[in-house]
Amino acid sequence: MPRPLTVGRLVELVRETLELDQVGTGGLEREITSAEISGPGIVLAGYMERFVGNRLQVLGETEVSYLNSLPHESRVDILTRFLSFPIPALFITKGQTPPAGLTDIAAAAGVAVLISQLKTNEFYRRLWPVLEDLFAPTTTIHGSLADVFGVGLLFIGKSGIGKSECVLDLVERGHRLVADDLVIASRRGNDVLIGRGHELQRHFMEVRGIGLVDVRAIFGVRAVRQQKRIEVVVQLEEWDSEAVIDRTGLDGVTMTILDIPIPKITVPLNPGKNITVVAEVIAMNHLLRYSGINTAEAFNDRLIERMRRATDVQRYLAEDVE
């Protein structure tokens, strides 16, 4: 189970990126439960019925100017009500000084106040991708992930089938290793699946009979990459003469990972098959489809057109009874 994201952990990750300084010392232990971040808006005017209180909150120049314009009693009342919600942390952009009374009220409520030197739009632009990554739905997959001609191929199959050896051969041919044995897949947006390796075993491979291999040390930094989008799943299976195998590519099969359908290709293994070349062809064929060229459909359309023409000729000859 992943450890919860606290304000303190987030600050450690983005302190330099967001140019943060904390006012006071409390509130860092609060847990962040949502990737959303927003400004309080009309909440500062007293309308709090539709306020979502579990989000990170940002005070820009407009909000600070408005608070500074209020009488002391009104400002204290609004800030007290505002900070009574379970707000994880409060950010103030453009290096502005907190409005009078805010620091004490936040300390009493246990809310951390952090000041960023960035402009508000730039602050949002830098923080959103970090939160999206931290809160992305994640799962682990037993397999090997490689970047082949820019296409992320995820090799899966039972233990010992040859996934690692296939990826190692691809690396030797100039392609890149992303992760071996354990692939951490994260969903980004509606249809993007990003795969990476665990930080402890990243770029190490287990090759049966040899042991652990440091791919980066042997083949160089160009032979590895930190993460890659998973675009095709390659299922390696032992050869079965009675199994039904798709021989045309017309019957598209997908594998659903984190609710995202990923094209899946099953490759039966038999002695003498060059699985590395097959993997390269899978990647290039995917690139063709991405550019709008579907080889199987094009061949099928050509075959149907040829049969239609043959039928037309036969019909013409049958009707020619002179």
N, C-alpha and C positions, 0 to 999 in steps of 0.2 A: 504494500500500500504506500503510495507516494506521500512524502511528508507535506504537511500543510504549508501554504505560502503565507508567511507573516510579513508585516510591514518592514521589519528589520532585514529580512532576507531580500525583499525587493529593493530596499535602499542599497544594500551591498552590491546588487547586480547593476543598478543604474545610477549610482551616485555620480560617477564621472560623466556619463552620457547626458544626464539631465542637469548637471552642475548644481547639485543639491547641498543645502545646509539645513540642519535641523534647529528649530527653536525649542529649547528645552530638551529633556531626555526621555520623557515617557511615551507610551503608546506604541513602541516598536514590537511588542509581543502580540498585537492584535492580528487576527487572521483575515486575509483577503479571500473572499468567497466568490467574487465575481470579476470577470475580465473587463467589465464596463467601467468607463471613467467619464465623468460629466461635470458640468458646472451647476450650481444650485439654482440659477435662474430666478424665477418669481418666488422661490422659497424664501428668499431674503426679504420679499415684500410681505411675507406672512402667510402665503398660500401653501400649505403643506399636505393637503389631502392626497395628492397623487405623487408625492415625493418618494423615490426609491432610496432608502437610507443605507443600503449595504454596499454602495458603490464608492470608489475613490472620488473625492471631490476636488475641484480646481477653482481657485479664485483668481480671475484675471484682473486687468486694470479697471474694467467697468464695474465689477463687483466690489473691489476694494474702494473705488471712488464713491460708490453708492453708500457703502457702510460708513465711510468717513463723513458723509454728508448728514447722517442721522444724529439726532440728539443722543446723548450718552445713554439715557435710560432705555430708549427704543432699541439702540444697537445692542445693548447687553441682553435685552429680552429676546430679540430675534436670534442672536448667536447662541444663547442658552437653549432655545427650542431647537435650533438647527443642529447643534452638537449633541443633543440628547438622543439622536438616532444612532444606530450602530455603524457609524462611518469609520472605515478602516483607517484612513489618514486624510489630511487636508493639505493640498499643495497651493502655494502662492507663487505666481509666475512674475517674470520681469524684475526679480530682485526687490519687490516692493516690501515696505515695512508693514507688518500686520496691523490692522485697525486696532485702536485702543480697546483693551479688554479681551481681545481674542485669545491671546496666549494663556491668560489665567483661566478662562472658561474652558479652553481645550485641555489644559492640564488637569482641571478638576474632572473633566469627562473622560480622561484617558485617551485622548485623540492626539496623535503626533502631528505637528505642524512643520512642514518642510518648505523651504523657499528655494525656487529655481531661478537662475539668472536668464533662462531662455524666454523668448516671447511665447505667448500662449499657443499659437498655432504650431510652432516648432516643438513645443513641449508635448502636445498631443501626438504629433507626427513621430516622435522618437519613442514615446511610451507605448502606444497602441501595439506595434509589432511584438514588443517584449511580452505584454500581457496575453496577446493572442497565442504566442508560443507556449507560455507557461500554463495556459488553461486549455490548450488543444486536446481533444480526445485522443488517447494514446493506447496502443496495445503492443504486445510483443509477438513476434513470429519466428518460428524455427526455420531458418533458411539462410541464404547468402544473397547479398545485393551488390550488383555491379553496374557501372556506367559503361554502356557499350554504344559507341557512336552517338553519345548524348542521350541515349534511351536507358531508363532505369529498369533493369531486368532483375526480378526477384525469383531466385531459384529455390524451389521447395521440393520435398520428397522425403522418404524415410531415411533414417540415419544410416550412413554408409553407402548411399546410392551414388555419391560422387559430386555433390554440389560444390564443395570446397575445391576439389581438383579442377572442376570446370572453370570456376572463377579464377583460380591460379593460372590456368592456361590462357585465359582471356587477358589477364594482367601481363603475362609474358608477351602477348601479341600487341600490347600497347594500350589496352583498355584500363579501367580504373576500379579498384576495390572500394566499396563503401562500408560494408559490414559483413561479417562471417559468423555463422552459427546462430547468433541472436540479433534480430533486426527490430529496432524500436520504430514503430510506425505511428505518425501523428497526422491527424486530419487538419487541413487548413482550408477554410472556406467551405464551399459546397462539394467540390469534386477534386480536390488536390490531396494526395497522400504522400507525405514526406517520410523517407526512411533514413535511419542513421544507426550507428553502432553504439553499444554501451561505452561509456567513457573509460572504463578500465580495460576492456579488450579491443578497443578500436584499432583497426588495421593489423591485428594479429589474426593468424589463421591456424587452425589445427589440421594438419595433413597426416592422415593415418600412415604410420610407419616412419614418419620423420619427427612429428611432434609439433610444437608451436613454431610458427614462422612469422618474422617481422617483415611484412610486405614493404613497408615504407623504407626500412633500413636496407633491404636487398635491392629493390627496384627503383627507389628514389621517391621524392615527394610528388612527382607527376603521376605516380601509379595509384594514388589514393585520393579520396575526397571525403569531406566531413559528412555530407548528407546528399541525398538525391531523391527526386520525385520517383515514386514507384509507378511505372507505366504499363508493364506487362509482367504477368506471373508465368513462369516456366515450370511446369510440373514434370519432374523426372521420374519415370517409372521403369520397372523391369519389363523386358520384352515378354509379351503374351500373345502367341499366335492366334488365340481365339478372341482376343479383345477387339472391340469395334473402335477403330481409329478414324478420325476425320481426315480424309485425304484430299479435300478440295479447299477447305478454309471457309466454306459458305456458312457452316453452322457455327456462328460465333458463340463462344462459351466465356462466361465471366466468373470471377471470384469476388465475393463481397467482403471488403475489409473496412470496418468502421462506417458501414452503410454506403460505401463508395464501390461501385462495380468496376473491377479491373479486368481487362482482357486476359484470358488464361489459355495457354497453349500446352498441351500434353505431348511430351516427347518420350517415346518408348526407347529404351537403351538395349542395343544388341552388340555383340562383338564387332569391332571394326567401324562403328559409327563415330564420325568426327563431330562430337557434340559442340565443340568450340565454334566450328564453322556454322553449324546449325543455329547456334545462339546469335552469331553475327547476322545471319540472314533474317532471323526473327526481328532483330533490332532494325535492320534496313527496311524490312517489309512494313514494320510499324511506322517508320518515317514516311514511306510511300502512302500509307493510308491516311496519315495525318495531313499530307499534302493533297489529298483528294483522289488518290489512285488506289483502287481496290482490285488487285490482280485477279482474285477468285471471281468477283462479280463481273469484271471485264471479260474474262474467259467464258463465263456462263452466258453472258449476253451475246458474245460472238457465236457460241455454239447454237443458241436458240435462233439467232438470225440465219445461220447456215441451214438449220433444219426447216425453217420457214420457207426459205428460198427453194429448197429441194421439194417441199410439199407443193409450192406454186408451180414448179416445173412439171411434176407428176400430174397435177390437176389439169394443166394445159394440154399435156400429151393425151390424157384420157378423154378430153373434150374434142380433140382434133380427129374427127371421124370421116374426113373427105375420102 
